[in-house]
Amino acid sequence: MSTYSGTVYAVYPDAIYCNTQIGMVSILSNAHCLSPFSAVVSSTKPFPRYEIAEGQEVLMGNERIEIPESGFTLDISQATDYDLSLDSIRAVFLPNDFDIRLRHILRVIETNAKKDDLTPLVTDERPNEYSDIIKPLLPALHAAFRDQSPSECREATAAIAGIGVGLIPSSDRLLCGYMAGYGALSAALGRTFSRVLEMTRELAATAAARTTELSGAFLLQCGEGLISEDLFVLVRSVLSDVPYSTLIADANRIAALPLGGGADMLIGVYLALSRLYAVNPID
């Protein structure tokens, strides 16, 4: 790609988010896994100590990423490229032990449950404020995806998006996981990627219009079939014959993300896989 520019949207000790012509680009410390439109770097100190601030200009190209006002320069000329598009996922299928694999994911969700995450949506944990709102809304989302109905998807998503606190609310993390699970399941069932995008783009666009700017940016990326490396590895593991120990480790990596966000994404994956491929689905 040619050089393009943007501005710093937000800066945290372990992440810099930049608004650009191609969407949100992230510069992440190695405490994070790789995400779409991101670079993971080994930083010697928290990013704010580089005097990076919101609104500063960002210049990006094939060789480097620069924030001139702060003097921050990141050489990416030798970086390793990864394809995180679900269109590139290969060798996934519906294993004979699919139900057992789903139970392992559910066990990880139960083990990593936190007080305010969305675990009550899939377990007998005591409901909380957000799970109480979201739970009765999920059957409509499942029905929309089973029926492959974009209009029903818009209606169901509009009710769910933006529920929770923070720059990336809980329900949005769930929806990202849901799209990842649906996309991988579709690959295993032989659906074309273009057909998958008909649904995920509707979900992402509807949700993005009803939530924070940062959350909306991640939803739109996921709507294009672009997911984080950890999510990519997990959905590939569950739809394969890798050992259960590998699957559990992959699920635990996501569940262990801070502030319950990983658990909410994992719940989204579980809901998509368990509700969208069942002879007699139970919502």
VEXVEXFI-286509 format. One record per residue (C-alpha): y, x, z. Coordinates in steps of 0.02 Angstrom, whole numbers, padded with zeros to 5 digits. Each point is the difference from the previous one (the first is absolute). Layout:
BEGIN
<site <Y; X; Z>>
...
This chain:
BEGIN
<site <00000; 00000; 00000>>
<site <00179; 00055; -00026>>
<site <00119; 00031; 00144>>
<site <00064; -00155; 00087>>
<site <00103; -00036; 00154>>
<site <00010; -00115; 00149>>
<site <00061; -00008; 00179>>
<site <-00078; 00023; 00170>>
<site <-00045; -00173; 00064>>
<site <-00065; 00053; 00172>>
<site <-00052; 00160; 00087>>
<site <-00123; 00018; 00145>>
<site <-00079; 00152; 00084>>
<site <-00153; -00016; -00113>>
<site <00066; -00091; -00155>>
<site <00145; -00010; -00122>>
<site <00015; -00157; -00106>>
<site <00104; 00010; -00159>>
<site <00063; -00141; -00111>>
<site <-00016; 00052; -00183>>
<site <-00005; -00076; -00174>>
<site <-00189; -00007; 00008>>
<site <-00006; -00080; 00173>>
<site <-00025; 00070; 00175>>
<site <-00054; 00182; 00004>>
<site <-00065; 00072; 00164>>
<site <00000; 00178; 00065>>
<site <-00128; 00005; 00141>>
<site <-00058; 00125; 00128>>
<site <-00184; 00042; 00003>>
<site <-00022; -00122; 00144>>
<site <-00007; -00131; -00139>>
<site <-00123; -00025; -00141>>
<site <00063; 00000; -00178>>
<site <00081; -00163; -00056>>
<site <00054; -00060; -00173>>
<site <00158; 00089; -00061>>
<site <-00006; 00125; 00141>>
<site <-00018; 00184; 00042>>
<site <-00086; 00062; 00157>>
<site <00069; 00165; 00064>>
<site <-00033; 00119; 00143>>
<site <00168; -00004; 00088>>
<site <00042; 00122; 00139>>
<site <00120; -00119; 00087>>
<site <00046; -00185; 00003>>
<site <00093; -00054; -00156>>
<site <00163; -00051; 00089>>
<site <00021; 00181; 00054>>
<site <00033; 00044; -00182>>
<site <00160; -00103; 00019>>
<site <-00066; -00131; -00120>>
<site <00090; -00167; 00019>>
<site <-00002; -00172; -00077>>
<site <00100; -00017; -00160>>
<site <-00013; 00182; -00054>>
<site <-00038; 00030; -00183>>
<site <-00178; 00047; -00048>>
<site <-00045; 00091; -00162>>
<site <-00180; -00003; -00059>>
<site <-00093; 00081; -00143>>
<site <-00164; 00084; -00048>>
<site <00042; 00161; 00093>>
<site <00092; -00050; 00158>>
<site <00075; -00135; 00109>>
<site <00174; 00039; 00065>>
<site <00123; -00076; 00122>>
<site <00150; 00111; -00042>>
<site <00116; -00057; 00140>>
<site <-00124; 00056; 00133>>
<site <-00066; 00151; -00094>>
<site <-00177; -00070; 00004>>
<site <-00108; 00055; -00147>>
<site <-00184; -00038; -00024>>
<site <-00094; 00101; -00131>>
<site <-00132; -00113; -00079>>
<site <-00040; 00108; -00150>>
<site <-00170; 00047; 00071>>
<site <-00039; -00168; 00080>>
<site <-00169; -00082; -00031>>
<site <00012; -00169; -00086>>
<site <-00106; -00148; 00057>>
<site <-00027; -00165; -00090>>
<site <00010; -00139; 00130>>
<site <-00012; -00145; -00123>>
<site <-00143; -00123; 00022>>
<site <-00015; 00007; -00189>>
<site <-00076; 00173; 00024>>
<site <-00131; -00051; 00128>>
<site <-00174; 00036; -00064>>
<site <-00182; -00027; 00050>>
<site <00034; -00147; 00115>>
<site <-00127; -00141; 00012>>
<site <-00060; -00135; 00118>>
<site <-00131; 00088; 00107>>
<site <-00151; -00093; 00068>>
<site <00063; 00034; 00176>>
<site <00176; -00066; -00034>>
<site <-00005; -00116; 00152>>
<site <-00052; 00144; 00113>>
<site <00142; 00106; -00066>>
<site <00123; -00139; 00036>>
<site <-00067; -00012; 00178>>
<site <00034; 00185; 00024>>
<site <00181; -00027; -00053>>
<site <00013; -00147; 00118>>
<site <-00067; 00107; 00143>>
<site <00133; 00131; -00035>>
<site <00134; -00136; 00004>>
<site <-00067; -00062; 00168>>
<site <-00010; 00175; 00074>>
<site <00179; 00042; -00050>>
<site <00077; -00167; 00047>>
<site <00175; 00006; 00073>>
<site <00094; -00134; 00093>>
<site <00121; -00051; -00138>>
<site <-00096; 00036; -00160>>
<site <-00085; -00131; -00108>>
<site <-00177; 00028; 00065>>
<site <-00014; -00181; 00061>>
<site <-00006; -00054; -00182>>
<site <-00177; 00067; -00016>>
<site <-00065; 00011; 00179>>
<site <-00006; -00102; 00160>>
<site <00144; 00099; 00075>>
<site <00135; -00101; 00086>>
<site <00126; -00058; -00131>>
<site <00177; 00068; 00002>>
<site <00165; -00061; -00069>>
<site <-00026; 00066; -00176>>
<site <-00186; -00036; -00020>>
<site <00035; -00180; 00054>>
<site <00125; -00019; -00142>>
<site <-00104; 00086; -00134>>
<site <-00175; -00068; 00033>>
<site <00026; -00178; -00064>>
<site <00085; 00070; -00156>>
<site <-00145; 00109; -00057>>
<site <-00115; -00133; -00076>>
<site <00130; -00039; -00133>>
<site <00012; 00186; -00045>>
<site <-00190; 00016; -00013>>
<site <-00010; -00157; -00107>>
<site <00137; 00063; -00117>>
<site <-00093; 00162; -00032>>
<site <-00170; -00083; -00018>>
<site <00075; -00123; -00125>>
<site <00100; 00138; -00086>>
<site <00155; -00110; 00013>>
<site <00167; 00094; -00007>>
<site <00099; -00155; 00049>>
<site <-00107; -00030; 00155>>
<site <00015; 00185; 00039>>
<site <00190; -00010; -00001>>
<site <00000; -00148; 00117>>
<site <-00124; 00076; 00122>>
<site <00083; 00170; 00001>>
<site <00174; -00071; 00029>>
<site <-00062; -00072; 00165>>
<site <-00082; 00162; 00060>>
<site <00119; 00140; -00051>>
<site <00119; 00083; 00121>>
<site <-00084; -00056; 00162>>
<site <00014; 00130; 00137>>
<site <00125; 00131; 00054>>
<site <00058; 00166; -00069>>
<site <00036; 00066; -00173>>
<site <-00177; -00044; -00055>>
<site <-00050; -00163; 00087>>
<site <-00181; -00031; 00049>>
<site <-00033; -00133; -00131>>
<site <00061; 00114; -00139>>
<site <-00122; 00136; 00053>>
<site <-00137; -00131; -00003>>
<site <00051; -00053; -00175>>
<site <-00005; 00181; -00060>>
<site <-00176; 00017; 00067>>
<site <-00047; -00166; -00078>>
<site <00058; 00055; -00172>>
<site <-00095; 00163; 00017>>
<site <-00159; -00091; 00049>>
<site <00019; -00127; -00139>>
<site <00033; 00134; -00131>>
<site <-00152; 00104; 00050>>
<site <-00113; -00154; 00011>>
<site <00060; -00052; -00172>>
<site <-00046; 00171; -00069>>
<site <-00175; -00018; 00074>>
<site <-00016; -00173; -00079>>
<site <00056; 00064; -00171>>
<site <00170; -00087; -00010>>
<site <00127; 00084; -00111>>
<site <00145; 00088; 00084>>
<site <00124; -00108; -00095>>
<site <-00078; -00155; 00075>>
<site <00013; 00074; 00174>>
<site <00184; 00036; -00026>>
<site <00033; -00182; -00047>>
<site <-00034; -00045; 00181>>
<site <00060; 00153; 00095>>
<site <00167; 00005; -00091>>
<site <00031; -00182; 00047>>
<site <-00042; 00036; 00182>>
<site <00105; 00158; 00008>>
<site <00154; -00074; -00085>>
<site <-00002; -00154; 00111>>
<site <-00025; 00100; 00159>>
<site <00130; 00132; -00045>>
<site <00134; -00133; -00017>>
<site <-00034; -00059; 00178>>
<site <-00007; 00160; 00100>>
<site <00089; 00165; 00032>>
<site <00050; 00116; -00142>>
<site <-00121; 00138; 00052>>
<site <-00145; -00119; 00024>>
<site <00040; -00083; -00165>>
<site <-00006; 00168; -00089>>
<site <-00175; 00036; 00066>>
<site <-00059; -00176; -00042>>
<site <00062; 00019; -00179>>
<site <-00093; 00165; -00018>>
<site <-00158; -00081; 00066>>
<site <00026; -00144; -00120>>
<site <-00014; 00127; -00141>>
<site <-00169; 00055; 00068>>
<site <00070; 00156; 00086>>
<site <-00065; 00027; 00177>>
<site <-00002; 00138; 00130>>
<site <-00133; 00135; -00007>>
<site <-00083; -00061; 00161>>
<site <-00012; -00178; -00067>>
<site <-00067; 00065; -00166>>
<site <-00137; 00098; 00088>>
<site <-00047; -00147; 00113>>
<site <-00020; -00132; -00136>>
<site <-00100; 00123; -00104>>
<site <-00114; 00034; 00149>>
<site <-00035; -00181; 00043>>
<site <-00045; -00040; -00181>>
<site <-00126; 00141; -00015>>
<site <-00153; 00072; 00083>>
<site <00083; 00137; 00103>>
<site <-00070; 00020; 00177>>
<site <00063; -00120; 00132>>
<site <00069; 00147; 00098>>
<site <00115; 00040; -00146>>
<site <00056; -00181; -00016>>
<site <00037; -00011; 00187>>
<site <00100; 00161; -00005>>
<site <00101; -00063; -00149>>
<site <00037; -00164; 00090>>
<site <00047; 00090; 00161>>
<site <00128; 00107; -00091>>
<site <00093; -00156; -00052>>
<site <-00019; -00091; 00166>>
<site <00069; 00150; 00094>>
<site <00169; -00005; -00086>>
<site <00142; -00026; 00126>>
<site <00077; -00164; 00056>>
<site <-00148; -00104; -00054>>
<site <00049; 00011; -00181>>
<site <-00163; 00077; -00054>>
<site <-00101; -00134; 00088>>
<site <00098; -00136; -00089>>
<site <-00036; 00080; -00170>>
<site <-00184; 00017; 00045>>
<site <-00004; -00184; 00046>>
<site <00074; -00041; -00170>>
<site <-00138; 00100; -00086>>
<site <-00133; -00086; 00105>>
<site <00070; -00174; -00036>>
<site <00003; 00030; -00187>>
<site <-00176; 00071; -00008>>
<site <-00077; -00129; 00117>>
<site <00091; -00157; -00062>>
<site <00008; 00033; -00187>>
<site <-00183; 00041; -00025>>
<site <-00104; -00127; 00093>>
<site <-00113; -00140; -00059>>
<site <00066; -00118; 00133>>
<site <00162; 00082; 00059>>
<site <00063; -00044; 00173>>
<site <00189; 00006; 00015>>
